[in-house]
Amino acid sequence: MSAVAETNSLHPNHQRLIDLAREFFAEVENLTPGKDLEARLNADYGRGNRFYDGFCELIKGALDNDEGWVATEALDGPKYRRSKVAWPSEENRYFSITTVYMESIEKYSGQYHQHPYGEINCVIQLTPGAELMGMNGWQGEGWTSPGPGTHHYPEVRGGALVALFFLPAGRISYEAKPGMPQPISV
């Protein structure tokens, strides 16, 4: 049994998150990540929207109850962790689902990476005032959506948050280097 399948059988909220994400993917699968999608998500899918509120409830509940499926793999000690929730599949409309926990009062940068096909990122504040740096600036609760080909350091400030991110085809690259030009679409 795969680690993801085993976790699903142990933690029903893990499967609930996947099911909710699949409903969300049905609504956004034909939209291209980037600044226009980011604006739309923040306008139409923020607090009060069943997807955003559901993602927040499930992630915060899993962390509070120590269910063991949210951001479990340390990348830089307890302040920067990640875990794969689901791999791309036909049922996921070929999106992967990953959680990243980041915590720092001062600006903290994670691993530099590139989004070959873009990214949709649900920002879940665990500390009021915590923010994640997106391609369009700092974002508290809500969404970022870096466009195809963009690259950056994930950065947090002001406390703790979870970035619940969805990657088309599960594509992420760690070959980009700081200083490389961004795509024209940024």
MDTraj code that builds the backbone (N, CA, C; nanometers):
import mdtraj as md
import numpy as np

residues = "MET SER ALA VAL ALA GLU THR ASN SER LEU HIS PRO ASN HIS GLN ARG LEU ILE ASP LEU ALA ARG GLU PHE PHE ALA GLU VAL GLU ASN LEU THR PRO GLY LYS ASP LEU GLU ALA ARG LEU ASN ALA ASP TYR GLY ARG GLY ASN ARG PHE TYR ASP GLY PHE CYS GLU LEU ILE LYS GLY ALA LEU ASP ASN ASP GLU GLY TRP VAL ALA THR GLU ALA LEU ASP GLY PRO LYS TYR ARG ARG SER LYS VAL ALA TRP PRO SER GLU GLU ASN ARG TYR PHE SER ILE THR THR VAL TYR MET GLU SER ILE GLU LYS TYR SER GLY GLN TYR HIS GLN HIS PRO TYR GLY GLU ILE ASN CYS VAL ILE GLN LEU THR PRO GLY ALA GLU LEU MET GLY MET ASN GLY TRP GLN GLY GLU GLY TRP THR SER PRO GLY PRO GLY THR HIS HIS TYR PRO GLU VAL ARG GLY GLY ALA LEU VAL ALA LEU PHE PHE LEU PRO ALA GLY ARG ILE SER TYR GLU ALA LYS PRO GLY MET PRO GLN PRO ILE SER VAL".split()
xyz = np.array([
    [0.0859, -0.1175, 0.0000],
    [0.0000, 0.0000, 0.0000],
    [0.0899, 0.1230, 0.0000],
    [0.0593, 0.2215, -0.0846],
    [0.1409, 0.3425, -0.0893],
    [0.1220, 0.4238, 0.0380],
    [0.2192, 0.5114, 0.0660],
    [0.2106, 0.5967, 0.1861],
    [0.0865, 0.6845, 0.1814],
    [0.0539, 0.7375, 0.0624],
    [-0.0653, 0.8215, 0.0506],
    [-0.1906, 0.7387, 0.0755],
    [-0.2011, 0.6197, 0.0161],
    [-0.3183, 0.5336, 0.0371],
    [-0.3284, 0.4912, 0.1829],
    [-0.2134, 0.4586, 0.2448],
    [-0.2141, 0.4183, 0.3850],
    [-0.2625, 0.5333, 0.4729],
    [-0.2157, 0.6549, 0.4455],
    [-0.2595, 0.7709, 0.5231],
    [-0.4096, 0.7918, 0.5071],
    [-0.4620, 0.7749, 0.3845],
    [-0.6062, 0.7899, 0.3629],
    [-0.6851, 0.6955, 0.4510],
    [-0.6389, 0.5714, 0.4636],
    [-0.7136, 0.4746, 0.5432],
    [-0.7040, 0.5067, 0.6922],
    [-0.5993, 0.5765, 0.7344],
    [-0.5824, 0.6102, 0.8753],
    [-0.6495, 0.7413, 0.9143],
    [-0.6594, 0.8329, 0.8223],
    [-0.7104, 0.9664, 0.8523],
    [-0.8200, 1.0051, 0.7531],
    [-0.9444, 0.9898, 0.7909],
    [-1.0547, 1.0225, 0.7003],
    [-1.0524, 1.1671, 0.6505],
    [-0.9988, 1.2600, 0.7312],
    [-0.9934, 1.3991, 0.6860],
    [-0.8997, 1.4184, 0.5685],
    [-0.8006, 1.3334, 0.5574],
    [-0.7110, 1.3351, 0.4423],
    [-0.7925, 1.3095, 0.3149],
    [-0.8772, 1.2081, 0.3163],
    [-0.9608, 1.1784, 0.2002],
    [-1.0647, 1.2882, 0.1783],
    [-1.1171, 1.3452, 0.2858],
    [-1.2132, 1.4556, 0.2713],
    [-1.1489, 1.5738, 0.1989],
    [-1.0224, 1.6014, 0.2306],
    [-0.9525, 1.7100, 0.1625],
    [-0.9374, 1.6785, 0.0141],
    [-0.8984, 1.5572, -0.0180],
    [-0.8846, 1.5171, -0.1580],
    [-1.0184, 1.5292, -0.2298],
    [-1.1254, 1.4841, -0.1681],
    [-1.2580, 1.4923, -0.2308],
    [-1.2987, 1.6370, -0.2558],
    [-1.2747, 1.7247, -0.1577],
    [-1.3080, 1.8662, -0.1746],
    [-1.2222, 1.9287, -0.2842],
    [-1.0933, 1.8943, -0.2874],
    [-1.0049, 1.9463, -0.3921],
    [-1.0519, 1.9007, -0.5300],
    [-1.0996, 1.7783, -0.5405],
    [-1.1486, 1.7292, -0.6703],
    [-1.2690, 1.8099, -0.7183],
    [-1.3561, 1.8477, -0.6272],
    [-1.4691, 1.9342, -0.6650],
    [-1.4178, 2.0713, -0.7104],
    [-1.3186, 2.1242, -0.6387],
    [-1.2584, 2.2522, -0.6752],
    [-1.1923, 2.2427, -0.8128],
    [-1.1189, 2.1337, -0.8388],
    [-1.0524, 2.1167, -0.9677],
    [-1.1526, 2.1172, -1.0827],
    [-1.2708, 2.0618, -1.0608],
    [-1.3735, 2.0609, -1.1656],
    [-1.4118, 2.2036, -1.2051],
    [-1.3993, 2.2972, -1.1121],
    [-1.4339, 2.4369, -1.1418],
    [-1.3191, 2.5150, -1.2049],
    [-1.1936, 2.4749, -1.1794],
    [-1.0804, 2.5554, -1.2262],
    [-0.9904, 2.4853, -1.3273],
    [-1.0213, 2.3627, -1.3646],
    [-0.9290, 2.2843, -1.4464],
    [-0.8926, 2.3489, -1.5794],
    [-0.9779, 2.4301, -1.6374],
    [-0.9492, 2.4907, -1.7666],
    [-0.9031, 2.6353, -1.7567],
    [-0.8689, 2.6790, -1.6361],
    [-0.8191, 2.8142, -1.6145],
    [-0.6675, 2.8100, -1.6009],
    [-0.6005, 2.9089, -1.6557],
    [-0.4553, 2.9116, -1.6544],
    [-0.4047, 2.9862, -1.5316],
    [-0.3163, 2.9233, -1.4538],
    [-0.2574, 2.9937, -1.3402],
    [-0.1903, 3.1234, -1.3855],
    [-0.1949, 3.2223, -1.2987],
    [-0.1350, 3.3530, -1.3264],
    [-0.2113, 3.4608, -1.2525],
    [-0.1757, 3.5865, -1.2799],
    [-0.2328, 3.6977, -1.2040],
    [-0.3838, 3.7112, -1.2218],
    [-0.4381, 3.6797, -1.3391],
    [-0.5831, 3.6893, -1.3578],
    [-0.6565, 3.5838, -1.2755],
    [-0.6029, 3.4625, -1.2735],
    [-0.6651, 3.3578, -1.1927],
    [-0.6507, 3.3915, -1.0444],
    [-0.5366, 3.4434, -1.0039],
    [-0.5177, 3.4821, -0.8641],
    [-0.6228, 3.5851, -0.8219],
    [-0.6452, 3.6859, -0.9050],
    [-0.7461, 3.7878, -0.8736],
    [-0.8851, 3.7248, -0.8647],
    [-0.9165, 3.6356, -0.9566],
    [-1.0475, 3.5694, -0.9561],
    [-1.0663, 3.4832, -0.8310],
    [-0.9632, 3.4068, -0.7957],
    [-0.9735, 3.3223, -0.6772],
    [-0.9933, 3.4061, -0.5514],
    [-0.9188, 3.5160, -0.5394],
    [-0.9340, 3.6013, -0.4216],
    [-1.0685, 3.6715, -0.4184],
    [-1.1247, 3.7017, -0.5342],
    [-1.2564, 3.7679, -0.5398],
    [-1.3708, 3.6690, -0.5156],
    [-1.3602, 3.5488, -0.5719],
    [-1.4732, 3.4554, -0.5721],
    [-1.4573, 3.3329, -0.4821],
    [-1.3356, 3.3036, -0.4387],
    [-1.3102, 3.1797, -0.3635],
    [-1.2399, 3.2050, -0.2304],
    [-1.2564, 3.3224, -0.1731],
    [-1.1938, 3.3543, -0.0450],
    [-1.2801, 3.3108, 0.0716],
    [-1.2537, 3.3716, 0.1867],
    [-1.3306, 3.3385, 0.3076],
    [-1.4793, 3.3496, 0.2767],
    [-1.5553, 3.2532, 0.3255],
    [-1.6988, 3.2486, 0.2979],
    [-1.7333, 3.1558, 0.1824],
    [-1.6337, 3.1212, 0.0994],
    [-1.6547, 3.0250, -0.0082],
    [-1.6357, 2.8847, 0.0499],
    [-1.7187, 2.7911, 0.0110],
    [-1.7143, 2.6577, 0.0707],
    [-1.5813, 2.5863, 0.0477],
    [-1.5154, 2.6137, -0.0640],
    [-1.3864, 2.5485, -0.0875],
    [-1.2804, 2.6051, 0.0063],
    [-1.2659, 2.7371, 0.0080],
    [-1.1642, 2.7972, 0.0941],
    [-1.1898, 2.7618, 0.2404],
    [-1.3128, 2.7805, 0.2851],
    [-1.3444, 2.7502, 0.4250],
    [-1.3231, 2.6023, 0.4560],
    [-1.3581, 2.5156, 0.3631],
    [-1.3383, 2.3721, 0.3833],
    [-1.1913, 2.3344, 0.3901],
    [-1.1104, 2.3921, 0.2991],
    [-0.9663, 2.3643, 0.3030],
    [-0.9082, 2.4097, 0.4369],
    [-0.9456, 2.5298, 0.4807],
    [-0.8946, 2.5819, 0.6086],
    [-0.9346, 2.4916, 0.7246],
    [-1.0600, 2.4528, 0.7289],
    [-1.1088, 2.3693, 0.8395],
    [-1.0351, 2.2349, 0.8448],
    [-1.0198, 2.1707, 0.7299],
    [-0.9547, 2.0399, 0.7271],
    [-0.8064, 2.0482, 0.7620],
    [-0.7370, 2.1477, 0.7099],
    [-0.5939, 2.1620, 0.7390],
    [-0.5722, 2.1991, 0.8851],
    [-0.6446, 2.2987, 0.9344],
    [-0.6280, 2.3383, 1.0749],
    [-0.6675, 2.2254, 1.1688],
    [-0.7734, 2.1543, 1.1363],
    [-0.8154, 2.0410, 1.2189],
    [-0.7108, 1.9322, 1.2231],
    [-0.6479, 1.9040, 1.1087],
    [-0.5447, 1.8012, 1.1045],
    [-0.4232, 1.8420, 1.1879],
    [-0.3852, 1.9687, 1.1815],
    [-0.2717, 2.0155, 1.2615],
    [-0.3058, 2.0141, 1.4102],
    [-0.4251, 2.0632, 1.4449],
    [-0.4665, 2.0670, 1.5862],
    [-0.4768, 1.9271, 1.6460],
    [-0.5231, 1.8324, 1.5663],
    [-0.5424, 1.6951, 1.6150],
    [-0.4223, 1.6057, 1.5885],
    [-0.3154, 1.6627, 1.5317],
    [-0.1925, 1.5890, 1.5041],
    [-0.2216, 1.4587, 1.4284],
    [-0.2990, 1.4718, 1.3194],
    [-0.3369, 1.3543, 1.2408],
    [-0.2211, 1.2964, 1.1599],
    [-0.1173, 1.3724, 1.1389],
    [0.0016, 1.3181, 1.0761],
    [0.0041, 1.3143, 0.9253],
    [-0.0762, 1.3956, 0.8587],
    [-0.0710, 1.3956, 0.7125],
    [-0.0493, 1.5339, 0.6544],
    [-0.0392, 1.6362, 0.7360],
    [-0.0176, 1.7729, 0.6876],
    [0.1265, 1.8140, 0.7153],
    [0.2013, 1.8423, 0.6093],
    [0.3363, 1.8978, 0.6191],
    [0.4210, 1.8244, 0.7233],
    [0.4461, 1.6989, 0.6989],
    [0.5152, 1.6150, 0.7971],
    [0.6657, 1.6007, 0.7740],
    [0.7140, 1.6294, 0.6541],
    [0.8549, 1.6084, 0.6211],
    [0.9325, 1.7385, 0.6396],
    [1.0242, 1.7413, 0.7343],
    [1.1033, 1.8609, 0.7620],
    [1.1974, 1.8919, 0.6463],
    [1.1949, 2.0165, 0.6013],
    [1.2893, 2.0648, 0.5006],
    [1.3958, 2.1515, 0.5669],
    [1.3568, 2.2209, 0.6729],
    [1.4481, 2.3038, 0.7515],
    [1.3956, 2.3057, 0.8946],
    [1.3978, 2.1912, 0.9570],
    [1.3467, 2.1803, 1.0928],
    [1.1961, 2.1974, 1.0974],
    [1.1411, 2.2245, 1.2149],
    [0.9958, 2.2327, 1.2285],
    [0.9327, 2.3556, 1.1635],
    [1.0120, 2.4569, 1.1261],
    [0.9552, 2.5800, 1.0696],
    [0.9263, 2.5721, 0.9198],
    [0.9743, 2.4680, 0.8524],
    [0.9545, 2.4551, 0.7074],
    [0.9416, 2.3067, 0.6762],
    [0.8155, 2.2626, 0.6539],
    [0.7860, 2.1204, 0.6307],
    [0.6898, 2.1067, 0.5128],
    [0.6909, 1.9891, 0.4521],
    [0.5988, 1.9656, 0.3407],
    [0.5589, 1.8196, 0.3385],
    [0.4444, 1.7923, 0.2757],
    [0.4059, 1.6539, 0.2477],
    [0.3110, 1.6505, 0.1287],
    [0.3228, 1.5433, 0.0545],
    [0.2351, 1.5190, -0.0605],
    [0.1054, 1.4605, -0.0074],
    [-0.0054, 1.5203, -0.0458],
    [-0.1374, 1.4704, -0.0074],
    [-0.1890, 1.3754, -0.1143],
    [-0.1670, 1.4105, -0.2414],
    [-0.2123, 1.3249, -0.3522],
    [-0.1297, 1.3550, -0.4768],
    [-0.1009, 1.2509, -0.5507],
    [-0.0289, 1.2635, -0.6779],
    [-0.1279, 1.2984, -0.7887],
    [-0.0800, 1.3494, -0.9015],
    [-0.1702, 1.3742, -1.0141],
    [-0.2353, 1.2430, -1.0584],
    [-0.3624, 1.2517, -1.0909],
    [-0.4353, 1.1344, -1.1380],
    [-0.5546, 1.1827, -1.2195],
    [-0.6143, 1.0902, -1.2894],
    [-0.7339, 1.1264, -1.3664],
    [-0.8416, 1.1805, -1.2732],
    [-0.8593, 1.1179, -1.1560],
    [-0.9612, 1.1625, -1.0599],
    [-0.9317, 1.3035, -1.0080],
    [-0.8033, 1.3416, -1.0056],
    [-0.7625, 1.4750, -0.9603],
    [-0.7483, 1.5728, -1.0766],
    [-0.7975, 1.5326, -1.1926],
    [-0.7862, 1.6147, -1.3125],
    [-0.6403, 1.6538, -1.3371],
    [-0.5533, 1.5604, -1.2980],
    [-0.4085, 1.5690, -1.3167],
    [-0.3421, 1.6820, -1.2388],
    [-0.4015, 1.7212, -1.1274],
    [-0.3362, 1.8108, -1.0318],
    [-0.2768, 1.7262, -0.9197],
    [-0.1627, 1.7678, -0.8678],
    [-0.1130, 1.7109, -0.7421],
    [-0.1578, 1.8023, -0.6289],
    [-0.1574, 1.7491, -0.5076],
    [-0.1968, 1.8243, -0.3884],
    [-0.0841, 1.8104, -0.2868],
    [-0.0323, 1.9242, -0.2387],
    [0.0788, 1.9244, -0.1439],
    [0.0507, 2.0267, -0.0342],
    [0.0963, 1.9980, 0.0875],
    [0.0885, 2.0946, 0.1966],
    [0.2299, 2.1358, 0.2356],
    [0.2477, 2.2660, 0.2596],
    [0.3745, 2.3192, 0.3087],
    [0.3444, 2.4065, 0.4296],
    [0.4105, 2.3757, 0.5397],
    [0.4000, 2.4559, 0.6615],
    [0.5228, 2.5447, 0.6670],
    [0.5018, 2.6748, 0.6878],
    [0.6120, 2.7686, 0.7047],
    [0.5802, 2.8572, 0.8243],
    [0.6847, 2.8849, 0.9045],
    [0.6641, 2.9674, 1.0226],
    [0.7857, 3.0552, 1.0486],
    [0.7630, 3.1863, 1.0540],
    [0.8675, 3.2805, 1.0899],
    [0.8052, 3.4179, 1.1100],
    [0.8512, 3.4878, 1.2115],
    [0.8074, 3.6262, 1.2298],
    [0.8793, 3.7141, 1.1282],
    [1.0093, 3.6997, 1.1191],
    [1.0889, 3.7699, 1.0181],
    [1.0723, 3.6975, 0.8850],
    [1.1015, 3.7668, 0.7758],
    [1.0919, 3.7033, 0.6446],
    [1.1836, 3.5812, 0.6390],
    [1.1274, 3.4688, 0.5963],
    [1.2013, 3.3438, 0.5838],
    [1.1782, 3.2900, 0.4428],
    [1.2839, 3.2427, 0.3790],
    [1.2759, 3.1893, 0.2429],
    [1.3011, 3.0397, 0.2418],
    [1.2187, 2.9674, 0.1665],
    [1.2352, 2.8235, 0.1489],
    [1.3157, 2.7918, 0.0245],
    [1.2883, 2.6748, -0.0356],
    [1.3620, 2.6261, -0.1527],
    [1.3205, 2.6985, -0.2800],
    [1.4197, 2.7495, -0.3527],
    [1.3930, 2.8140, -0.4809],
    [1.3381, 2.7087, -0.5775],
    [1.2321, 2.7437, -0.6503],
    [1.1728, 2.6472, -0.7425],
    [1.0992, 2.7184, -0.8557],
    [1.0646, 2.6403, -0.9559],
    [0.9945, 2.6903, -1.0743],
    [0.8654, 2.6126, -1.0935],
    [0.7655, 2.6809, -1.1509],
    [0.6353, 2.6204, -1.1793],
    [0.6226, 2.6040, -1.3315],
    [0.6638, 2.4899, -1.3876],
    [0.6569, 2.4755, -1.5333],
    [0.5177, 2.5031, -1.5911],
    [0.4112, 2.4600, -1.5219],
    [0.2756, 2.4808, -1.5702],
    [0.1960, 2.5740, -1.4794],
    [0.2632, 2.6413, -1.3877],
    [0.1956, 2.7290, -1.2935],
    [0.1572, 2.6554, -1.1664],
    [0.0866, 2.7283, -1.0790],
    [0.0501, 2.6738, -0.9488],
    [-0.0741, 2.7467, -0.8982],
    [-0.1569, 2.6765, -0.8261],
    [-0.2696, 2.7361, -0.7539],
    [-0.2433, 2.7082, -0.6071],
    [-0.2404, 2.8136, -0.5264],
    [-0.1939, 2.8013, -0.3896],
    [-0.2935, 2.8643, -0.2929],
    [-0.3517, 2.7838, -0.2073],
    [-0.4451, 2.8286, -0.1045],
    [-0.3654, 2.8614, 0.0217],
    [-0.3688, 2.9882, 0.0641],
    [-0.2934, 3.0337, 0.1804],
    [-0.3829, 3.0242, 0.3042],
    [-0.3440, 2.9406, 0.3980],
    [-0.4214, 2.9154, 0.5194],
    [-0.3426, 2.9699, 0.6381],
    [-0.3887, 3.0812, 0.6920],
    [-0.3202, 3.1425, 0.8060],
    [-0.3447, 3.0616, 0.9322],
    [-0.2371, 3.0332, 1.0031],
    [-0.2463, 2.9714, 1.1350],
    [-0.2246, 3.0766, 1.2427],
    [-0.1536, 3.1830, 1.2067],
    [-0.1300, 3.2983, 1.2926],
    [-0.1919, 3.4194, 1.2226],
    [-0.2816, 3.4933, 1.2883],
    [-0.3325, 3.6149, 1.2249],
    [-0.2157, 3.7050, 1.1840],
    [-0.2195, 3.7530, 1.0624],
    [-0.1128, 3.8392, 1.0120],
    [-0.0034, 3.7672, 0.9363],
    [-0.0003, 3.6345, 0.9401],
    [0.1000, 3.5606, 0.8624],
    [0.0721, 3.5809, 0.7141],
    [0.1803, 3.5955, 0.6360],
    [0.1659, 3.6185, 0.4930],
    [0.2651, 3.5337, 0.4134],
    [0.2229, 3.4989, 0.2930],
    [0.3054, 3.4262, 0.1978],
    [0.3326, 3.5193, 0.0806],
    [0.4566, 3.5232, 0.0345],
    [0.4905, 3.6059, -0.0809],
    [0.4515, 3.5323, -0.2087],
    [0.3657, 3.5950, -0.2856],
    [0.3295, 3.5424, -0.4165],
    [0.3990, 3.6237, -0.5240],
    [0.3737, 3.5942, -0.6484],
    [0.4356, 3.6680, -0.7581],
    [0.3830, 3.8117, -0.7639],
    [0.2671, 3.8353, -0.7005],
    [0.2057, 3.9686, -0.7018],
    [0.2113, 4.0367, -0.5660],
    [0.3010, 3.9917, -0.4788],
    [0.3169, 4.0541, -0.3485],
    [0.2733, 3.9633, -0.2351],
    [0.2728, 4.0181, -0.1143],
    [0.2390, 3.9423, 0.0069],
    [0.0905, 3.9136, 0.0125],
    [0.0553, 3.7923, 0.0530],
    [-0.0838, 3.7473, 0.0607],
    [-0.1092, 3.6844, 0.1964],
    [-0.2082, 3.7367, 0.2686],
    [-0.2545, 3.6715, 0.3903],
    [-0.3513, 3.5625, 0.3486],
    [-0.4628, 3.5486, 0.4238],
    [-0.5579, 3.4446, 0.3846],
    [-0.6031, 3.4697, 0.2413],
    [-0.6183, 3.3623, 0.1662],
    [-0.6599, 3.3752, 0.0267],
    [-0.5761, 3.2890, -0.0647],
    [-0.5404, 3.3447, -0.1806],
    [-0.4807, 3.2654, -0.2875],
    [-0.3644, 3.3373, -0.3539],
    [-0.2662, 3.2594, -0.3992],
    [-0.1675, 3.3053, -0.4957],
    [-0.1744, 3.2081, -0.6129],
    [-0.1329, 3.2541, -0.7288],
    [-0.1354, 3.1656, -0.8454],
    [-0.0236, 3.2052, -0.9422],
    [0.0993, 3.1611, -0.9136],
    [0.2091, 3.1892, -1.0054],
    [0.1822, 3.1266, -1.1425],
    [0.2106, 3.2035, -1.2462],
    [0.1859, 3.1566, -1.3822],
    [0.2906, 3.0580, -1.4310],
    [0.2655, 2.9952, -1.5463],
    [0.3587, 2.8985, -1.6038],
    [0.4975, 2.9590, -1.6238],
    [0.5974, 2.8838, -1.5827],
    [0.7358, 2.9241, -1.6009],
    [0.7915, 3.0147, -1.4921],
    [0.7072, 3.0642, -1.4021],
    [0.7564, 3.1525, -1.2968],
    [0.8417, 3.0759, -1.1971],
    [0.9258, 3.1495, -1.1273],
    [1.0143, 3.0867, -1.0287],
    [1.0391, 3.1850, -0.9154],
    [1.0600, 3.1289, -0.7948],
    [1.0769, 3.2139, -0.6772],
    [1.1150, 3.1313, -0.5555],
    [1.1515, 3.2031, -0.4491],
    [1.1630, 3.1439, -0.3169],
    [1.0254, 3.1516, -0.2526],
    [0.9747, 3.0449, -0.1931],
    [0.8559, 3.0623, -0.1102],
    [0.8996, 3.1393, 0.0147],
    [0.8260, 3.2436, 0.0483],
    [0.8638, 3.3261, 0.1623],
    [0.7445, 3.3468, 0.2533],
    [0.7714, 3.3483, 0.3831],
    [0.6684, 3.3712, 0.4838],
    [0.7173, 3.4810, 0.5768],
    [0.6234, 3.5511, 0.6364],
    [0.6547, 3.6464, 0.7427],
    [0.5313, 3.6623, 0.8301],
    [0.5527, 3.7041, 0.9532],
    [0.4407, 3.7369, 1.0408],
    [0.3791, 3.6207, 1.1157],
    [0.4390, 3.5017, 1.1108],
    [0.3837, 3.3886, 1.1846],
    [0.3807, 3.2611, 1.1035],
    [0.2794, 3.1778, 1.1308],
    [0.2704, 3.0450, 1.0700],
    [0.1538, 3.0375, 0.9723],
    [0.1734, 2.9589, 0.8667],
    [0.0674, 2.9333, 0.7692],
    [0.0927, 2.8000, 0.7020],
    [-0.0076, 2.7524, 0.6348],
    [0.0063, 2.6362, 0.5475],
    [-0.0279, 2.6814, 0.4070],
    [0.0590, 2.6494, 0.3144],
    [0.0320, 2.6685, 0.1728],
    [-0.0162, 2.5331, 0.1201],
    [-0.1432, 2.5295, 0.0840],
    [-0.2020, 2.4098, 0.0227],
    [-0.1945, 2.4344, -0.1259],
    [-0.1035, 2.3642, -0.1944],
    [-0.0872, 2.3998, -0.3355],
    [-0.1171, 2.2849, -0.4295],
    [-0.1680, 2.3279, -0.5439],
    [-0.2122, 2.2380, -0.6493],
    [-0.1273, 2.2663, -0.7726],
    [-0.0597, 2.1625, -0.8227],
    [0.0266, 2.1769, -0.9394],
    [-0.0325, 2.1023, -1.0577],
    [-0.0566, 2.1713, -1.1698],
    [-0.0997, 2.1006, -1.2899],
    [0.0059, 1.9965, -1.3295],
    [-0.0390, 1.8743, -1.3485],
    [0.0458, 1.7598, -1.3826],
    [0.1513, 1.7327, -1.2756],
    [0.1381, 1.7937, -1.1581],
    [0.2332, 1.7725, -1.0506],
    [0.3707, 1.8310, -1.0781],
    [0.3801, 1.9193, -1.1781],
    [0.5102, 1.9680, -1.2234],
    [0.5662, 2.0775, -1.1337],
    [0.6878, 2.0547, -1.0854],
    [0.7671, 2.1530, -1.0126],
    [0.9116, 2.1239, -1.0471],
    [0.9933, 2.2278, -1.0558],
    [1.1336, 2.2106, -1.0916],
    [1.2197, 2.2862, -0.9918],
    [1.3317, 2.2255, -0.9568],
    [1.4277, 2.2903, -0.8673],
    [1.5544, 2.3295, -0.9432],
    [1.5448, 2.3399, -1.0759],
    [1.6597, 2.3758, -1.1585],
    [1.6719, 2.5250, -1.1845],
    [1.5665, 2.6020, -1.1642],
    [1.5724, 2.7470, -1.1854],
    [1.6663, 2.8094, -1.0824],
    [1.7263, 2.9204, -1.1206],
    [1.8199, 2.9908, -1.0331],
    [1.7728, 3.1347, -1.0131],
    [1.7937, 3.1895, -0.8935],
    [1.7605, 3.3296, -0.8709],
    [1.8308, 3.4173, -0.9754],
    [1.7609, 3.5192, -1.0202],
    [1.8164, 3.6095, -1.1201],
    [1.7800, 3.5734, -1.2625],
    [1.7314, 3.4500, -1.2845],
    [1.6864, 3.4142, -1.4193],
    [1.5667, 3.5037, -1.4548],
    [1.5513, 3.5400, -1.5820],
    [1.4360, 3.6236, -1.6178],
    [1.3047, 3.5476, -1.5967],
    [1.2032, 3.6228, -1.5552],
    [1.0684, 3.5669, -1.5417],
    [1.0033, 3.5653, -1.6808],
    [0.9024, 3.4796, -1.7004],
    [0.8306, 3.4801, -1.8279],
    [0.7669, 3.6172, -1.8536],
    [0.7440, 3.6499, -1.9763],
    [0.6840, 3.7783, -2.0133],
    [0.5464, 3.7954, -1.9502],
    [0.4748, 3.6855, -1.9271],
    [0.3378, 3.6932, -1.8753],
    [0.3285, 3.7433, -1.7327],
    [0.4404, 3.7529, -1.6599],
    [0.4359, 3.7956, -1.5195],
    [0.4094, 3.9446, -1.5118],
])
top = md.Topology()
chain = top.add_chain()
for i, resn in enumerate(residues, 1):
    res = top.add_residue(resn, chain, resSeq=i)
    for name in ("N", "CA", "C"):
        top.add_atom(name, md.element.get_by_symbol(name[0]), res)
traj = md.Trajectory(xyz[None], top)
